[in-house]
Structures are given as structure tokens and as C-alpha cells.
Amino acid sequence: MIKKKNFPVDKIRRFLEPGPIILISSEYKGERDIMTAGWHMMLSFDPSLVGCFVWDQNHSFSTIRRSKQCVINIPTYDLVDAVIGIGNSHGPLPDKFVKFGLTAVEASKVKAPLIGECFASFECKLIDTSLINKYSLFVFEVVKAHVAASPKYPKTIHYRGDGVFM
């Protein structure tokens, strides 16, 4: 049997954080943005639905809400500095693609750009807005998926809370 101790409930996220960390790219009326996110979940497989928490103080919140689309990009560990830098950058300026040396690639089904350096990119359309005002939860349908041929199991980035990544 494992001995356990009391633990603060406001710190349990470090055990439950989903993975991997994602970069959400968005575009609205010529203004593009990227945000780092760790709070997401699969909601359905057919259709492929993903729920993402996007803090209402994040610049991407309004960009995604107005455009009703985005791209969920999965970075690998070699992009950890860009992932952390993007996570610590707020607002529309500077252009995060330029600042972090990332390549914006045209998507085929949405206007938001894919991030060329990411292992996978999923073009998404916002299909349910009912949870945005109360929970900042966006429900997306993945309408197109782009995944690198190799490696089969890339080294993705996972957030453990308290500023710790693995």
C-alpha cells in the first residue's frame, strides 16, 4: 500500500494536466496569433471533437471567437524554448511567428496558419460556443489533420504545473 499525505486541492493540476502541450494558431482579418495551451481534451472521435480552455484574458481568445476557427499544433521538445516564450508573450505584438522563428503554412480548410515546425497540425472549426462565456471552453471539430511521417512517437512536451515541463 502507498502512504499518502494531504495535498492542497488547488495544486492537483500537476497530476492531471493533459498532454501534450499545444500551440494554437489563429487568424482574424489579417491578424494572426499563437498561444501555448495545456488544457485540452478529446470529446469525441467521430466526429473528431476537441475541447480547449482559452483564458478570456489571452489575446487569442477574441481572435478564435471571432474567426470561429484555429489550428491545433503539436510541437516537439526541440521547440520547448519557443513554446515557453510564446506562453509568456501576451497581445498581438510582436508577431510570434517572426519572434520565435516559426513558419506560417497555409491551411486547406481554415484561414488560420499551420506551424511548419510542429509534428502535427489539426485544422479546427468552432462548433459549440455554449461553454465559452461560463468556462472559456471552446469545442472544436477537427476538419483536417496533418501529421509528420516520422518519428512514430515524437518527444512531445508535457506541463506538470508549477513551471515544470517534461
MDTraj code that builds the backbone (N, CA, C; nanometers):
import mdtraj as md
import numpy as np

residues = "MET ILE LYS LYS LYS ASN PHE PRO VAL ASP LYS ILE ARG ARG PHE LEU GLU PRO GLY PRO ILE ILE LEU ILE SER SER GLU TYR LYS GLY GLU ARG ASP ILE MET THR ALA GLY TRP HIS MET MET LEU SER PHE ASP PRO SER LEU VAL GLY CYS PHE VAL TRP ASP GLN ASN HIS SER PHE SER THR ILE ARG ARG SER LYS GLN CYS VAL ILE ASN ILE PRO THR TYR ASP LEU VAL ASP ALA VAL ILE GLY ILE GLY ASN SER HIS GLY PRO LEU PRO ASP LYS PHE VAL LYS PHE GLY LEU THR ALA VAL GLU ALA SER LYS VAL LYS ALA PRO LEU ILE GLY GLU CYS PHE ALA SER PHE GLU CYS LYS LEU ILE ASP THR SER LEU ILE ASN LYS TYR SER LEU PHE VAL PHE GLU VAL VAL LYS ALA HIS VAL ALA ALA SER PRO LYS TYR PRO LYS THR ILE HIS TYR ARG GLY ASP GLY VAL PHE MET".split()
xyz = np.array([
    [0.0843, -0.1172, 0.0000],
    [0.0000, 0.0000, 0.0000],
    [0.0896, 0.1246, 0.0000],
    [0.0485, 0.2284, -0.0733],
    [0.1234, 0.3539, -0.0823],
    [0.0725, 0.4494, 0.0246],
    [0.1650, 0.5023, 0.1038],
    [0.1282, 0.6007, 0.2055],
    [0.1065, 0.7358, 0.1382],
    [-0.0037, 0.7995, 0.1689],
    [-0.0372, 0.9293, 0.1084],
    [-0.0503, 1.0339, 0.2171],
    [-0.0351, 1.1605, 0.1769],
    [-0.0498, 1.2726, 0.2698],
    [-0.1523, 1.3698, 0.2136],
    [-0.2016, 1.4579, 0.2948],
    [-0.2931, 1.5619, 0.2486],
    [-0.2199, 1.6501, 0.1480],
    [-0.2954, 1.7004, 0.0505],
    [-0.2353, 1.7805, -0.0557],
    [-0.3321, 1.8930, -0.0886],
    [-0.2818, 2.0140, -0.1158],
    [-0.3724, 2.1258, -0.1472],
    [-0.4495, 2.1016, -0.2771],
    [-0.5807, 2.1127, -0.2703],
    [-0.6628, 2.0851, -0.3881],
    [-0.6349, 2.1823, -0.5026],
    [-0.5880, 2.3034, -0.4719],
    [-0.5596, 2.3980, -0.5796],
    [-0.4287, 2.3662, -0.6520],
    [-0.3593, 2.2600, -0.6110],
    [-0.2335, 2.2199, -0.6750],
    [-0.2453, 2.0857, -0.7490],
    [-0.3635, 2.0236, -0.7497],
    [-0.3756, 1.8905, -0.8092],
    [-0.3546, 1.8886, -0.9595],
    [-0.3608, 2.0056, -1.0244],
    [-0.3458, 2.0089, -1.1701],
    [-0.2150, 1.9473, -1.2152],
    [-0.1128, 1.9530, -1.1307],
    [0.0162, 1.8969, -1.1721],
    [0.0077, 1.7462, -1.1929],
    [-0.0921, 1.6815, -1.1364],
    [-0.1111, 1.5381, -1.1565],
    [-0.2079, 1.5086, -1.2713],
    [-0.2923, 1.6042, -1.3030],
    [-0.3979, 1.5816, -1.4013],
    [-0.3775, 1.6528, -1.5345],
    [-0.2759, 1.7385, -1.5430],
    [-0.2544, 1.8121, -1.6678],
    [-0.2536, 1.7148, -1.7852],
    [-0.3345, 1.7424, -1.8856],
    [-0.3307, 1.6562, -2.0034],
    [-0.2049, 1.6859, -2.0833],
    [-0.1778, 1.6041, -2.1776],
    [-0.0634, 1.6307, -2.2621],
    [-0.1024, 1.6004, -2.4030],
    [-0.0262, 1.6364, -2.4946],
    [0.0909, 1.7219, -2.4854],
    [0.0527, 1.8701, -2.4874],
    [0.1514, 1.9538, -2.4599],
    [0.1316, 2.0977, -2.4762],
    [0.1037, 2.1235, -2.6237],
    [0.0136, 2.2159, -2.6522],
    [-0.0181, 2.2502, -2.7908],
    [0.0065, 2.3983, -2.8149],
    [0.0264, 2.4312, -2.9396],
    [0.0317, 2.5704, -2.9831],
    [-0.0920, 2.5923, -3.0686],
    [-0.1757, 2.6863, -3.0292],
    [-0.2965, 2.7157, -3.1058],
    [-0.2693, 2.8398, -3.1897],
    [-0.2755, 2.8230, -3.3208],
    [-0.2582, 2.9380, -3.4106],
    [-0.3958, 2.9819, -3.4590],
    [-0.4097, 3.1129, -3.4746],
    [-0.5376, 3.1688, -3.5163],
    [-0.5133, 3.2893, -3.6062],
    [-0.6195, 3.3297, -3.6759],
    [-0.6115, 3.4455, -3.7658],
    [-0.7503, 3.5046, -3.7781],
    [-0.7558, 3.6381, -3.7736],
    [-0.8821, 3.7076, -3.7969],
    [-0.8526, 3.8409, -3.8630],
    [-0.9079, 3.8588, -3.9809],
    [-0.8927, 3.9828, -4.0579],
    [-0.7464, 4.0258, -4.0703],
    [-0.6616, 3.9304, -4.1069],
    [-0.5210, 3.9598, -4.1305],
    [-0.4329, 3.9622, -4.0072],
    [-0.4914, 3.9523, -3.8884],
    [-0.4133, 3.9494, -3.7645],
    [-0.4016, 3.8047, -3.7180],
    [-0.2776, 3.7575, -3.7046],
    [-0.2570, 3.6192, -3.6623],
    [-0.1957, 3.6161, -3.5231],
    [-0.2117, 3.5031, -3.4563],
    [-0.1591, 3.4877, -3.3219],
    [-0.1277, 3.3410, -3.2963],
    [-0.0454, 3.3188, -3.1945],
    [-0.0155, 3.1838, -3.1452],
    [-0.0240, 3.1904, -2.9933],
    [-0.0811, 3.0882, -2.9334],
    [-0.0811, 3.0766, -2.7880],
    [-0.0393, 2.9352, -2.7487],
    [0.0229, 2.9241, -2.6331],
    [0.0579, 2.7945, -2.5760],
    [-0.0580, 2.7501, -2.4879],
    [-0.0947, 2.6224, -2.4964],
    [-0.2061, 2.5715, -2.4165],
    [-0.1774, 2.4308, -2.3669],
    [-0.2259, 2.4037, -2.2477],
    [-0.2112, 2.2709, -2.1904],
    [-0.3431, 2.2088, -2.1504],
    [-0.4480, 2.2884, -2.1491],
    [-0.5773, 2.2383, -2.1044],
    [-0.6652, 2.2079, -2.2252],
    [-0.6639, 2.0832, -2.2654],
    [-0.7437, 2.0378, -2.3790],
    [-0.7809, 1.8924, -2.3576],
    [-0.8838, 1.8486, -2.4302],
    [-0.9286, 1.7106, -2.4149],
    [-1.0048, 1.6644, -2.5379],
    [-0.9947, 1.5364, -2.5642],
    [-1.0767, 1.4757, -2.6677],
    [-1.2184, 1.4643, -2.6140],
    [-1.3159, 1.5015, -2.6956],
    [-1.4556, 1.4925, -2.6551],
    [-1.5303, 1.3858, -2.7343],
    [-1.4824, 1.3574, -2.8551],
    [-1.5476, 1.2610, -2.9413],
    [-1.4480, 1.2197, -3.0489],
    [-1.4650, 1.0988, -3.1012],
    [-1.3767, 1.0505, -3.2063],
    [-1.4375, 1.0604, -3.3451],
    [-1.5712, 1.0499, -3.3545],
    [-1.6354, 1.0583, -3.4847],
    [-1.7699, 1.1283, -3.4698],
    [-1.7758, 1.2596, -3.4904],
    [-1.6691, 1.3429, -3.5450],
    [-1.5588, 1.3659, -3.4410],
    [-1.4439, 1.4063, -3.4875],
    [-1.3300, 1.4319, -3.4004],
    [-1.3476, 1.5690, -3.3344],
    [-1.3851, 1.5681, -3.2057],
    [-1.4100, 1.6920, -3.1321],
    [-1.3067, 1.7088, -3.0217],
    [-1.2574, 1.8312, -3.0078],
    [-1.1580, 1.8641, -2.9062],
    [-1.2070, 1.9856, -2.8287],
    [-1.1989, 1.9786, -2.6965],
    [-1.2311, 2.0919, -2.6119],
    [-1.1019, 2.1584, -2.5665],
    [-1.0964, 2.2907, -2.5728],
    [-0.9776, 2.3657, -2.5306],
    [-1.0186, 2.4804, -2.4401],
    [-0.9500, 2.4921, -2.3273],
    [-0.9685, 2.6075, -2.2403],
    [-0.8797, 2.7190, -2.2940],
    [-0.9404, 2.8331, -2.3228],
    [-0.8655, 2.9511, -2.3670],
    [-0.9053, 3.0638, -2.2729],
    [-0.8111, 3.1074, -2.1916],
    [-0.8357, 3.2112, -2.0924],
    [-0.8875, 3.3364, -2.1610],
    [-0.9899, 3.3973, -2.1053],
    [-1.0513, 3.5141, -2.1696],
    [-0.9609, 3.6372, -2.1697],
    [-0.8507, 3.6367, -2.0961],
    [-0.7548, 3.7464, -2.0984],
    [-0.6447, 3.7243, -2.2022],
    [-0.6458, 3.6087, -2.2662],
    [-0.5474, 3.5788, -2.3693],
    [-0.5904, 3.6435, -2.5004],
    [-0.4979, 3.7040, -2.5715],
    [-0.5311, 3.7704, -2.6977],
    [-0.5972, 3.6748, -2.7972],
    [-0.5553, 3.5490, -2.7979],
    [-0.6127, 3.4509, -2.8906],
    [-0.7607, 3.4257, -2.8648],
    [-0.8070, 3.4492, -2.7432],
    [-0.9480, 3.4263, -2.7094],
    [-1.0391, 3.4972, -2.8092],
    [-1.0168, 3.6271, -2.8291],
    [-1.1047, 3.7023, -2.9190],
    [-1.0792, 3.6675, -3.0654],
    [-0.9551, 3.6400, -3.0999],
    [-0.9234, 3.6033, -3.2386],
    [-0.9955, 3.4742, -3.2777],
    [-0.9898, 3.3755, -3.1892],
    [-1.0549, 3.2468, -3.2165],
    [-1.2064, 3.2623, -3.2125],
    [-1.2553, 3.3348, -3.1155],
    [-1.4002, 3.3514, -3.1024],
    [-1.4598, 3.4209, -3.2251],
    [-1.3927, 3.5238, -3.2751],
    [-1.4447, 3.5971, -3.3909],
    [-1.4305, 3.5187, -3.5210],
    [-1.3196, 3.4499, -3.5379],
    [-1.2966, 3.3762, -3.6630],
    [-1.3670, 3.2409, -3.6653],
    [-1.3951, 3.1860, -3.5447],
    [-1.4597, 3.0561, -3.5297],
    [-1.3754, 2.9423, -3.5874],
    [-1.2434, 2.9589, -3.5787],
    [-1.1537, 2.8546, -3.6274],
    [-1.0144, 2.8740, -3.5713],
    [-0.9331, 2.7694, -3.5829],
    [-0.7941, 2.7761, -3.5382],
    [-0.7220, 2.6522, -3.5912],
    [-0.5925, 2.6439, -3.5594],
    [-0.5159, 2.5229, -3.5860],
    [-0.4514, 2.4813, -3.4546],
    [-0.4722, 2.3566, -3.4161],
    [-0.4053, 2.2993, -3.3001],
    [-0.2780, 2.2335, -3.3519],
    [-0.1628, 2.2832, -3.3055],
    [-0.0327, 2.2338, -3.3493],
    [0.0355, 2.1629, -3.2333],
    [0.0994, 2.0502, -3.2619],
    [0.1700, 1.9755, -3.1581],
    [0.3203, 1.9910, -3.1788],
    [0.3853, 2.0691, -3.0905],
    [0.5300, 2.0865, -3.1014],
    [0.6038, 1.9693, -3.0368],
    [0.7278, 1.9500, -3.0777],
    [0.8146, 1.8515, -3.0143],
    [0.9110, 1.9235, -2.9214],
    [0.9836, 1.8447, -2.8434],
    [1.0682, 1.9018, -2.7388],
    [1.1729, 1.9999, -2.7915],
    [1.2162, 1.9832, -2.9148],
    [1.3162, 2.0762, -2.9692],
    [1.2620, 2.2188, -2.9799],
    [1.1310, 2.2369, -2.9675],
    [1.0693, 2.3697, -2.9723],
    [1.0342, 2.4239, -2.8336],
    [1.0872, 2.3612, -2.7280],
    [1.0478, 2.3985, -2.5917],
    [1.0725, 2.5468, -2.5615],
    [1.1819, 2.6037, -2.6102],
    [1.2079, 2.7453, -2.5833],
    [1.1024, 2.8348, -2.6482],
    [1.0626, 2.8015, -2.7707],
    [0.9569, 2.8778, -2.8384],
    [0.8236, 2.8594, -2.7667],
    [0.7937, 2.7369, -2.7239],
    [0.6677, 2.7087, -2.6538],
    [0.6581, 2.7930, -2.5264],
    [0.7662, 2.7961, -2.4479],
    [0.7666, 2.8743, -2.3239],
    [0.7621, 3.0237, -2.3560],
    [0.8389, 3.0671, -2.4558],
    [0.8390, 3.2082, -2.4951],
    [0.7028, 3.2555, -2.5408],
    [0.6361, 3.1747, -2.6213],
    [0.5011, 3.2097, -2.6670],
    [0.4068, 3.2156, -2.5480],
    [0.4195, 3.1207, -2.4568],
    [0.3350, 3.1191, -2.3374],
    [0.3535, 3.2413, -2.2495],
    [0.4703, 3.3020, -2.2566],
    [0.4985, 3.4211, -2.1765],
    [0.4808, 3.5509, -2.2548],
    [0.4333, 3.5430, -2.3782],
    [0.4098, 3.6614, -2.4618],
    [0.2603, 3.6868, -2.4694],
    [0.2215, 3.8097, -2.4473],
    [0.0785, 3.8422, -2.4471],
    [0.0511, 3.9575, -2.5423],
    [-0.0609, 3.9483, -2.6102],
    [-0.1006, 4.0555, -2.7006],
    [-0.0668, 4.0233, -2.8444],
    [-0.1109, 4.1079, -2.9331],
    [-0.0907, 4.0829, -3.0760],
    [0.0523, 4.1101, -3.1226],
    [0.1256, 4.1916, -3.0492],
    [0.2611, 4.2260, -3.0907],
    [0.3611, 4.1800, -2.9856],
    [0.4772, 4.1341, -3.0260],
    [0.5213, 4.1193, -3.1641],
    [0.4578, 3.9967, -3.2292],
    [0.4724, 3.9857, -3.3598],
    [0.4262, 3.8684, -3.4336],
    [0.5052, 3.7487, -3.3823],
    [0.4368, 3.6532, -3.3217],
    [0.5046, 3.5392, -3.2593],
    [0.5690, 3.4462, -3.3618],
    [0.5150, 3.4416, -3.4834],
    [0.5808, 3.3615, -3.5876],
    [0.7212, 3.4171, -3.6134],
    [0.7305, 3.5477, -3.6271],
    [0.8585, 3.6135, -3.6547],
    [0.9500, 3.6036, -3.5333],
    [0.9000, 3.6418, -3.4160],
    [0.9820, 3.6465, -3.2950],
    [1.0436, 3.5113, -3.2611],
    [0.9698, 3.4026, -3.2828],
    [1.0176, 3.2706, -3.2436],
    [1.0642, 3.1855, -3.3619],
    [1.0787, 3.2474, -3.4791],
    [1.1339, 3.1779, -3.5954],
    [1.0492, 3.0628, -3.6453],
    [0.9176, 3.0787, -3.6423],
    [0.8268, 2.9733, -3.6868],
    [0.7700, 3.0062, -3.8244],
    [0.7410, 2.9022, -3.8996],
    [0.6920, 2.9171, -4.0356],
    [0.5399, 2.9032, -4.0400],
    [0.4722, 3.0069, -4.0886],
    [0.3271, 3.0011, -4.1081],
    [0.3001, 2.9328, -4.2417],
    [0.2262, 2.8228, -4.2372],
    [0.1936, 2.7453, -4.3571],
    [0.0438, 2.7557, -4.3810],
    [0.0070, 2.7826, -4.5044],
    [-0.1347, 2.7976, -4.5377],
    [-0.2103, 2.6676, -4.5136],
    [-0.3229, 2.6787, -4.4471],
    [-0.4105, 2.5647, -4.4217],
    [-0.5007, 2.5423, -4.5424],
    [-0.5653, 2.4272, -4.5478],
    [-0.6518, 2.3989, -4.6624],
    [-0.8001, 2.4198, -4.6330],
    [-0.8411, 2.4151, -4.5055],
    [-0.9838, 2.4260, -4.4729],
    [-1.0179, 2.5423, -4.3795],
    [-0.9151, 2.6064, -4.3210],
    [-0.9375, 2.7215, -4.2336],
    [-0.8398, 2.8318, -4.2737],
    [-0.8640, 2.9529, -4.2246],
    [-0.7746, 3.0652, -4.2576],
    [-0.6543, 3.0744, -4.1644],
    [-0.6644, 3.0169, -4.0461],
    [-0.5523, 3.0191, -3.9518],
    [-0.4362, 2.9380, -4.0092],
    [-0.3117, 2.9826, -3.9852],
    [-0.1966, 2.9104, -4.0399],
    [-0.1540, 2.7910, -3.9551],
    [-0.1002, 2.6902, -4.0223],
    [-0.0335, 2.5805, -3.9549],
    [0.1048, 2.6300, -3.9145],
    [0.1656, 2.5671, -3.8155],
    [0.3032, 2.5975, -3.7783],
    [0.3900, 2.4882, -3.8394],
    [0.4718, 2.5269, -3.9384],
    [0.5505, 2.4315, -4.0162],
    [0.6435, 2.3445, -3.9350],
    [0.6965, 2.3943, -3.8248],
    [0.7938, 2.3205, -3.7446],
    [0.7299, 2.2191, -3.6499],
    [0.5987, 2.2201, -3.6371],
    [0.5311, 2.1288, -3.5447],
    [0.5116, 1.9916, -3.6076],
    [0.5140, 1.8891, -3.5224],
    [0.4997, 1.7500, -3.5658],
    [0.3635, 1.7240, -3.6293],
    [0.2604, 1.7857, -3.5728],
    [0.1243, 1.7661, -3.6237],
    [0.0485, 1.8974, -3.6169],
    [-0.0460, 1.9140, -3.7082],
    [-0.1317, 2.0322, -3.7117],
    [-0.2726, 1.9880, -3.7478],
    [-0.3693, 2.0335, -3.6678],
    [-0.5085, 1.9950, -3.6883],
    [-0.5920, 2.1201, -3.7142],
    [-0.6459, 2.1299, -3.8338],
    [-0.7318, 2.2427, -3.8691],
    [-0.8670, 2.2227, -3.8005],
    [-0.9135, 2.3265, -3.7319],
    [-1.0344, 2.3147, -3.6494],
    [-1.1355, 2.4248, -3.6778],
    [-1.2621, 2.3874, -3.6654],
    [-1.3710, 2.4833, -3.6718],
    [-1.4467, 2.4798, -3.5398],
    [-1.4798, 2.5979, -3.4888],
    [-1.5547, 2.6109, -3.3638],
    [-1.6986, 2.5679, -3.3899],
    [-1.7438, 2.4648, -3.3190],
    [-1.8789, 2.4139, -3.3458],
    [-1.9751, 2.4320, -3.2287],
    [-1.9222, 2.4653, -3.1105],
    [-2.0101, 2.4842, -2.9952],
    [-1.9548, 2.5990, -2.9118],
    [-2.0336, 2.7053, -2.8978],
    [-1.9916, 2.8233, -2.8211],
    [-2.0615, 2.8318, -2.6853],
    [-2.1423, 2.7330, -2.6511],
    [-2.2266, 2.7416, -2.5319],
    [-2.1494, 2.7424, -2.4006],
    [-2.0252, 2.6975, -2.4000],
    [-1.9479, 2.6915, -2.2763],
    [-1.8408, 2.8001, -2.2665],
    [-1.8347, 2.8869, -2.3667],
    [-1.7297, 2.9891, -2.3688],
    [-1.7500, 3.0924, -2.2594],
    [-1.8679, 3.1515, -2.2492],
    [-1.8903, 3.2579, -2.1508],
    [-1.8719, 3.2095, -2.0076],
    [-1.9188, 3.0907, -1.9775],
    [-1.9135, 3.0410, -1.8399],
    [-1.7782, 2.9789, -1.8044],
    [-1.7182, 2.9033, -1.8981],
    [-1.5976, 2.8266, -1.8655],
    [-1.4769, 2.8562, -1.9548],
    [-1.4896, 2.9439, -2.0516],
    [-1.3833, 2.9691, -2.1505],
    [-1.3458, 2.8409, -2.2241],
    [-1.4441, 2.7531, -2.2420],
    [-1.4207, 2.6247, -2.3079],
    [-1.4737, 2.6299, -2.4515],
    [-1.3822, 2.6137, -2.5445],
    [-1.4133, 2.6126, -2.6870],
    [-1.4228, 2.4677, -2.7322],
    [-1.5250, 2.4351, -2.8092],
    [-1.5390, 2.2999, -2.8629],
    [-1.5172, 2.3064, -3.0137],
    [-1.4122, 2.2377, -3.0581],
    [-1.3724, 2.2391, -3.1987],
    [-1.3948, 2.1045, -3.2640],
    [-1.4266, 2.1090, -3.3930],
    [-1.4237, 1.9884, -3.4754],
    [-1.2977, 1.9951, -3.5607],
    [-1.2192, 1.8879, -3.5574],
    [-1.1012, 1.8796, -3.6430],
    [-1.1498, 1.8427, -3.7826],
    [-1.1220, 1.9313, -3.8801],
    [-1.1709, 1.9103, -4.0159],
    [-1.0606, 1.8657, -4.1119],
    [-0.9357, 1.8752, -4.0682],
    [-0.8222, 1.8301, -4.1499],
    [-0.7045, 1.8075, -4.0570],
    [-0.6339, 1.6956, -4.0751],
    [-0.5179, 1.6640, -3.9918],
    [-0.3940, 1.6474, -4.0787],
    [-0.2841, 1.7054, -4.0312],
    [-0.1539, 1.6952, -4.0980],
    [-0.0563, 1.6399, -3.9937],
    [0.0050, 1.5245, -4.0206],
    [0.0960, 1.4614, -3.9241],
    [0.2216, 1.4169, -3.9962],
    [0.3378, 1.4430, -3.9358],
    [0.4661, 1.4013, -3.9942],
    [0.4726, 1.2491, -4.0038],
    [0.5432, 1.2013, -4.1045],
    [0.5556, 1.0573, -4.1272],
    [0.6398, 0.9889, -4.0192],
    [0.7343, 1.0597, -3.9625],
    [0.8170, 1.0010, -3.8577],
    [0.8710, 1.1123, -3.7684],
    [0.9081, 1.0821, -3.6463],
    [0.9031, 0.9503, -3.5839],
    [0.7600, 0.9126, -3.5449],
    [0.7385, 0.7847, -3.5219],
    [0.6057, 0.7381, -3.4854],
    [0.5633, 0.7950, -3.3495],
    [0.6579, 0.8018, -3.2562],
    [0.6311, 0.8546, -3.1223],
    [0.7279, 0.9688, -3.0936],
    [0.6913, 1.0911, -3.1311],
    [0.7813, 1.2051, -3.1101],
    [0.7911, 1.2427, -2.9625],
    [0.8971, 1.3125, -2.9284],
    [0.9140, 1.3628, -2.7921],
    [0.8340, 1.4912, -2.7788],
    [0.7144, 1.4789, -2.7233],
    [0.6284, 1.5945, -2.7046],
    [0.6546, 1.6568, -2.5678],
    [0.5955, 1.7729, -2.5450],
    [0.6176, 1.8487, -2.4221],
    [0.4926, 1.8380, -2.3358],
    [0.5139, 1.8089, -2.2077],
    [0.4025, 1.7966, -2.1140],
    [0.4271, 1.8888, -1.9954],
    [0.3244, 1.9604, -1.9547],
    [0.3348, 2.0541, -1.8432],
    [0.2910, 1.9852, -1.7146],
    [0.3701, 1.9976, -1.6098],
    [0.3395, 1.9348, -1.4814],
    [0.2934, 2.0360, -1.3773],
    [0.2719, 2.1616, -1.4162],
    [0.2346, 2.2648, -1.3203],
    [0.3586, 2.3225, -1.2536],
    [0.3395, 2.4323, -1.1831],
    [0.4487, 2.4975, -1.1099],
    [0.5683, 2.5307, -1.1986],
    [0.5463, 2.5569, -1.3275],
    [0.6558, 2.5937, -1.4178],
    [0.7444, 2.4786, -1.4590],
    [0.7002, 2.3540, -1.4381],
    [0.7800, 2.2361, -1.4687],
    [0.7258, 2.1667, -1.5934],
    [0.8163, 2.1378, -1.6860],
    [0.7818, 2.0655, -1.8089],
    [0.8559, 1.9323, -1.8107],
    [0.8024, 1.8349, -1.8813],
    [0.8731, 1.7085, -1.9014],
    [0.8529, 1.6597, -2.0430],
])
top = md.Topology()
chain = top.add_chain()
for i, resn in enumerate(residues, 1):
    res = top.add_residue(resn, chain, resSeq=i)
    for name in ("N", "CA", "C"):
        top.add_atom(name, md.element.get_by_symbol(name[0]), res)
traj = md.Trajectory(xyz[None], top)
